[in-house]
Amino acid sequence: MNTVAQRLGHVLWIGGGPCAGKTTLSRFLAGKYDFRIYNLDWRYANEDRFNSGPAVRWWAAHTMDERWVDITADELFDRSTACWNELFPMAIDELLTLPASRPIIAEGPGALPWLVGPILRHPRQAVFLVPELALRDRVVAERERVGGPVAYHNTSDPDRARSNHRERDRRLYLQIEASCRELGLRLVRVADPIDLEARLELVEDHFRPHLPATLNV
């Protein structure tokens, strides 16, 4: 019987922390090589995610203040990672139903090294991006201006919500780095401003053994 790693040998992973430019890089690569994009964030947001398990159902049962303000940064980190851990098998189940005839780029913060590593046939199927905090702060501020995913203004203490969110992300970046070192997976630190051309070249070179011989034209 084929293993999950064998069955997902046509999937490349761009994972890591929020605000590192994963989606942008995925779109460039998908356009260049005619890959299908599987966005974990979008899937998690559009599936019946609040019924998938206890870690995820916690978010549905609590208010914005309870999620982001009346909580320690440590607890927020633990609950967030538990949620991603719980949702990941759902993504794998769906990826296994997709045709293997077309390569796939799976991307999103939910693609964490300790989850992705065990299902890789080769370590060069995955790369993990971690932004410097200055980049993370700028991207979060821009997203907040346009109504991003965490609406701090819907809490009773936006400053504390921002602080907790930032500390959660900082801790997540450190955990990702540690996991990549332990598993021998590629980690890329992303500085601000992003040199998109250089970043694309780096990721493309990392994936080279798994890219099609001919470009999408």
C-alpha positions as CSV (number, residue, x, y, z in Angstrom):
1,M,0.0,0.0,0.0
2,N,1.3,3.5,-0.8
3,T,2.1,5.7,2.1
4,V,0.8,9.2,2.5
5,A,4.2,10.5,1.7
6,Q,4.3,8.6,-1.6
7,R,0.7,9.6,-2.5
8,L,1.6,13.3,-1.8
9,G,4.9,13.2,-3.7
10,H,3.5,15.8,-6.1
11,V,2.8,18.3,-3.4
12,L,5.3,21.1,-2.5
13,W,4.9,23.0,0.8
14,I,5.5,26.6,1.6
15,G,4.8,26.9,5.3
16,G,6.0,28.9,8.3
17,G,4.8,31.9,10.2
18,P,2.1,34.5,9.3
19,C,3.2,37.6,7.3
20,A,6.2,36.1,5.5
21,G,4.8,36.3,1.9
22,K,3.9,32.6,1.5
23,T,0.8,33.3,-0.6
24,T,2.6,35.7,-3.0
25,L,5.4,33.3,-3.6
26,S,3.0,30.5,-4.2
27,R,1.1,32.5,-6.8
28,F,4.2,33.3,-8.7
29,L,5.4,29.7,-8.7
30,A,1.9,28.4,-9.6
31,G,1.7,30.8,-12.5
32,K,5.1,29.9,-13.8
33,Y,4.8,26.1,-13.5
34,D,1.0,25.6,-13.7
35,F,0.7,24.3,-10.2
36,R,-2.5,24.1,-8.4
37,I,-2.6,26.2,-5.1
38,Y,-4.0,24.7,-1.9
39,N,-4.3,27.5,0.6
40,L,-4.7,26.1,4.1
41,D,-6.0,29.4,5.6
42,W,-8.8,29.6,3.0
43,R,-9.7,25.9,3.4
44,Y,-9.8,26.2,7.2
45,A,-11.9,29.4,7.0
46,N,-14.4,27.9,4.5
47,E,-14.9,24.4,5.9
48,D,-17.1,23.6,8.9
49,R,-14.0,24.2,11.0
50,F,-15.7,25.0,14.3
51,N,-17.0,21.4,14.5
52,S,-13.7,19.6,13.8
53,G,-12.5,19.0,17.3
54,P,-12.2,20.5,20.8
55,A,-9.2,22.8,20.1
56,V,-11.1,24.4,17.2
57,R,-14.5,24.4,18.9
58,W,-13.0,26.5,21.7
59,W,-12.8,29.5,19.3
60,A,-16.4,29.2,18.4
61,A,-17.5,29.1,22.0
62,H,-15.7,32.3,23.1
63,T,-16.0,36.0,22.4
64,M,-13.3,38.2,20.8
65,D,-12.3,39.4,24.2
66,E,-11.9,35.9,25.5
67,R,-9.9,34.9,22.5
68,W,-7.5,37.9,22.3
69,V,-7.7,40.0,25.5
70,D,-8.7,37.9,28.6
71,I,-6.0,35.4,27.9
72,T,-2.2,35.2,28.3
73,A,0.1,35.2,25.3
74,D,1.3,31.7,26.3
75,E,-2.3,30.4,26.3
76,L,-3.0,32.1,23.0
77,F,0.1,30.4,21.5
78,D,-0.9,27.0,22.9
79,R,-4.5,27.3,21.7
80,S,-3.5,28.5,18.2
81,T,-1.0,25.7,17.7
82,A,-3.4,23.1,19.0
83,C,-6.0,24.4,16.5
84,W,-3.5,24.1,13.6
85,N,-2.5,20.6,14.7
86,E,-6.1,19.6,14.8
87,L,-7.0,21.0,11.4
88,F,-4.0,19.6,9.5
89,P,-5.4,16.0,9.1
90,M,-8.4,17.5,7.4
91,A,-6.2,19.2,4.9
92,I,-4.3,16.0,4.2
93,D,-7.5,14.1,3.7
94,E,-8.6,16.6,1.1
95,L,-5.2,16.7,-0.7
96,L,-5.3,12.9,-1.0
97,T,-8.6,13.3,-3.0
98,L,-7.1,15.7,-5.5
99,P,-5.7,14.4,-8.8
100,A,-2.0,13.7,-8.7
101,S,-1.6,14.5,-12.4
102,R,-1.1,18.2,-11.6
103,P,1.5,19.4,-9.1
104,I,0.2,21.2,-6.0
105,I,1.7,24.0,-3.9
106,A,0.2,23.8,-0.4
107,E,0.7,26.9,1.6
108,G,-0.3,28.7,4.8
109,P,0.7,29.2,8.4
110,G,-1.0,25.9,9.2
111,A,1.8,24.1,7.2
112,L,4.1,23.8,10.2
113,P,7.3,21.8,10.0
114,W,6.4,19.3,12.7
115,L,3.2,18.5,10.8
116,V,4.6,18.6,7.2
117,G,7.9,16.8,7.9
118,P,6.5,13.3,8.6
119,I,4.7,13.3,5.2
120,L,7.5,14.3,3.0
121,R,9.3,11.9,0.6
122,H,12.2,14.4,0.4
123,P,13.1,17.5,2.5
124,R,13.3,19.6,-0.6
125,Q,9.5,19.3,-1.0
126,A,9.1,21.9,1.7
127,V,10.4,25.3,2.7
128,F,9.4,27.4,5.8
129,L,9.4,31.2,5.9
130,V,9.7,33.2,9.1
131,P,9.5,37.0,9.0
132,E,11.5,39.4,11.1
133,L,9.3,41.1,13.6
134,A,9.6,44.4,11.8
135,L,8.1,42.9,8.7
136,R,5.4,41.1,10.7
137,D,4.4,44.4,12.4
138,R,4.2,46.3,9.1
139,V,2.1,43.6,7.4
140,V,-0.3,43.3,10.4
141,A,-0.7,47.1,10.5
142,E,-1.5,47.1,6.8
143,R,-4.0,44.3,7.2
144,E,-5.6,46.1,10.1
145,R,-6.2,49.2,8.0
146,V,-8.1,47.1,5.5
147,G,-10.0,45.0,8.0
148,G,-7.7,42.0,8.4
149,P,-8.4,38.7,10.0
150,V,-8.0,39.9,13.6
151,A,-10.4,42.9,14.2
152,Y,-8.7,44.4,17.2
153,H,-11.3,47.2,17.3
154,N,-13.9,44.6,18.1
155,T,-12.3,43.9,21.5
156,S,-12.5,46.0,24.7
157,D,-8.7,46.5,24.7
158,P,-7.2,46.6,21.2
159,D,-3.7,47.3,22.5
160,R,-3.7,44.2,24.6
161,A,-5.1,42.2,21.7
162,R,-2.3,43.4,19.5
163,S,0.3,42.7,22.1
164,N,-1.0,39.1,22.7
165,H,-1.1,38.5,18.9
166,R,2.4,39.8,18.4
167,E,3.8,37.6,21.2
168,R,2.0,34.6,19.9
169,D,3.5,35.1,16.5
170,R,7.0,35.7,18.0
171,R,6.8,32.4,19.9
172,L,5.5,30.6,16.8
173,Y,8.4,31.8,14.8
174,L,10.8,30.5,17.4
175,Q,9.0,27.1,17.5
176,I,9.2,26.9,13.7
177,E,12.9,27.6,13.7
178,A,13.5,25.0,16.4
179,S,11.4,22.4,14.6
180,C,13.2,23.0,11.2
181,R,16.6,22.5,12.9
182,E,15.4,19.3,14.6
183,L,13.9,17.8,11.4
184,G,16.6,19.1,8.9
185,L,14.1,21.2,7.0
186,R,14.8,24.5,5.1
187,L,14.1,27.7,7.0
188,V,14.2,31.1,5.4
189,R,14.2,34.3,7.4
190,V,12.4,37.1,5.6
191,A,13.6,40.7,6.2
192,D,11.7,44.0,5.5
193,P,11.5,45.2,2.8
194,I,11.0,41.9,1.0
195,D,13.2,41.4,-2.0
196,L,10.5,39.4,-3.9
197,E,12.7,38.5,-6.8
198,A,15.5,37.2,-4.7
199,R,13.1,35.3,-2.4
200,L,11.4,33.7,-5.5
201,E,14.8,32.7,-6.9
202,L,15.8,31.1,-3.5
203,V,12.5,29.1,-3.2
204,E,12.6,28.1,-6.8
205,D,16.1,26.8,-6.5
206,H,15.2,24.9,-3.3
207,F,12.3,23.2,-5.2
208,R,14.3,22.6,-8.4
209,P,14.4,18.8,-8.2
210,H,10.6,18.8,-8.1
211,L,9.8,21.4,-10.7
212,P,8.6,20.6,-14.2
213,A,11.2,20.6,-16.9
214,T,9.2,23.0,-19.0
215,L,7.5,26.2,-18.0
216,N,3.9,27.1,-18.3
217,V,3.6,29.4,-21.3
